[in-house]
């Protein structure tokens, strides 16, 4: 059974509701809504003035490109571990072991390196190894993607590099500091491929042609 105290409260609320004028509605007035919109506009302007949205967008794109470069680099190394030669060589006896200077991976039909004429991305995404998904290859060779470059001197012990030209100021600074002609103390002389140095860039902010290279 419902207690008498609870029933009393329910009846009191019901009587109060019935006593209100018909058609009475609760909500915001137009003036209040305009004030809220104006305050939100002021806050939005303040946030945009404090940050650089274009830089944030470009930094996000560069982060994605770095991830793509890591995937391509790992796939090349896995292919070599499995096959005993890189994807741009026909077989282990091929003399096509050098990717010097930097070669741009721009489309599935324009990725041949050296005299062997092997389709690098096709070999990495098909066949017995299938190190890369076909959808990944389609995305990184798209016209609106930030294209990747690959470099390898063919010397035992040398690293395979995958590089890209960054779009954000922060990534440009990273590429400039790592690959400029006069290297800072915390980078070795072989930190980047030979043709990835920023010889003509006077400062990091002007280094629009500097590569970010992995590893």
QUIGIRA-V13191 format. One record per helix or strand of 3 or more residues. SS is the DSSP state (2 for helix, 1 for strand). FROM is the first residue (numbers start at 1). TO is the last residue. If there is no record, write none. Layout:
# QUIGIRA-V13191
SS_FROM_TO + SS_FROM_TO
This chain:
# QUIGIRA-V13191
2_4_19 + 2_30_50 + 2_53_83 + 1_99_105 + 2_120_125 + 2_134_140 + 1_148_152 + 1_161_165 + 2_169_179 + 2_194_196 + 2_204_206 + 1_211_214
